[in-house]
Amino acid sequence: MNRKEIAEKIKQLLSDQLGVETDSIKEDSNFVTEFNADSLDAVEIIMEIEDLFNIKVDDKEAELITTTKGLVDLVENKLKEEQ
């Protein structure tokens, strides 16, 4: 799966989870400041990411992710590790 495919899936997930239009989600979008995500949203997003991409994200990694780019980078790196 390439970066563009990962980004599209993540944008759709964020749209569904946070109730925002996919067009409003940019690479540098911050979930908390732009979309009012709270800690429960963050946990649910990470759980969905784990299910969607069949990866495991530890708590320390998850705490550092606040942007779309951060999520895409994390998933891309996790998928590369598994190859």
C-alpha positions, 0 to 999 in steps of 0.5 A: 500500500502506498502513501497516497492510499494510506492517506486516503483511508486515514482521511476517510476514517477521520471524517467518519470519526470526527464528523468533518468533510474529507476535503477539509482534512489536510496533511497538516490538520491538527485533530485537537485544534482544528476538529476539536478531538478529545482524548476519547476521539484520539483513542478511538482513532488509534483503535480504528487505525490498528484494525484498518491497517492490521498494525499495533500502535503503542501508547507512547507512539499514539501520544505523539500523533496530532496531525494527519501527516503524523498518522500517515507517517506512523502507518507507513512506517509500521507497514514497512517494518512488517515487510 
